[in-house]
């Protein structure tokens, strides 16, 4: 592995971590900056194209987190594991990993991320994120908010 490949892999690992940390904290502006303008996010209920649609999806989910609604969660924490990165070229990469989500009630849901990235200037960004939910706790936050 050469230095450029090592740098790309480390930047992509950091990108995935920043996505989770910023999203969980409700810091949507820095999280959205991790996507290219034309990025696509696929979730079980549908696809969201471009920054405006992706932002609307996260804003809607945030309304159901940390409020007094019975479906709310006091906090959400995403954890990823077994991140496998494949460099397609010097400017394109893909990855796949597992994730699990904890709330104040414990393990809530889990699944896989399958992503595409592009080197945009000197940093890597998401061009596509595919979210698969492999399982969820009955009555948990994800189960009660599965229309998002």
C-alpha positions, -999 to 999 in steps of 0.1 A, spaced: 0 0 0 14 34 -9 11 66 10 -18 79 -11 -39 48 -5 -32 49 32 -42 86 33 -74 79 14 -83 50 37 -77 71 68 -97 101 54 -126 78 47 -125 63 82 -126 98 96 -155 107 72 -176 78 85 -168 88 122 -176 125 116 -209 115 99 -220 96 131 -207 121 156 -222 152 139 -255 135 131 -259 122 166 -252 156 181 -276 173 157 -248 193 140 -263 190 106 -243 217 88 -210 200 93 -225 166 87 -241 177 54 -207 192 43 -195 155 42 -217 149 11 -212 161 -24 -240 184 -36 -255 157 -58 -252 129 -32 -280 103 -27 -290 88 6 -311 56 4 -329 45 36 -356 18 39 -385 42 34 -370 58 2 -342 78 -14 -332 114 -8 -313 132 -36 -291 163 -30 -282 182 1 -317 198 6 -335 164 6 -309 148 28 -311 177 53 -349 175 53 -347 138 62 -324 144 91 -344 174 103 -375 153 103 -358 125 123 -344 150 148 -380 162 156 -386 127 169 -355 126 191 -352 142 225 -387 156 229 -417 146 250 -433 124 224 -436 87 234 -415 78 203 -387 101 213 -353 91 225 -332 112 249 -302 106 227 -290 85 198 -255 71 193 -243 53 161 -214 29 163 -198 13 132 -176 -18 129 -157 -38 103 -153 -9 79 -140 -24 46 -128 2 21 -121 -5 -15 -103 21 -36 -118 20 -71 -94 46 -84 -74 75 -71 -106 96 -69 -133 70 -61 -139 45 -34 -166 23 -19 -171 8 16 -193 -13 36 -197 -17 74 -220 -27 101 -237 -2 124 -257 -4 156 -277 24 173 -280 29 210 -305 52 227 -312 59 264 -333 27 263 -304 5 250 -298 -12 217 -324 1 192 -316 -10 157 -287 -23 136 -277 -29 100 -253 -20 72 -240 10 54 -228 5 18 -212 38 6 -196 54 -24 -171 83 -21 -154 107 -43 -122 128 -38 -135 164 -39 -105 187 -41 -83 174 -13 -109 156 8 -132 126 4 -170 130 5 -200 107 3 -216 105 -31 -240 77 -20 -250 61 13 -272 30 13 -286 22 48 -300 -12 54 -318 -20 87 -312 -57 95 -331 -57 128 -347 -35 154 -361 -38 189 -398 -41 190 -413 -8 203 -379 10 200 -373 44 184 -366 30 149 -397 7 150 -420 36 160 -404 60 134 -400 36 105 -420 60 82 -389 82 79 
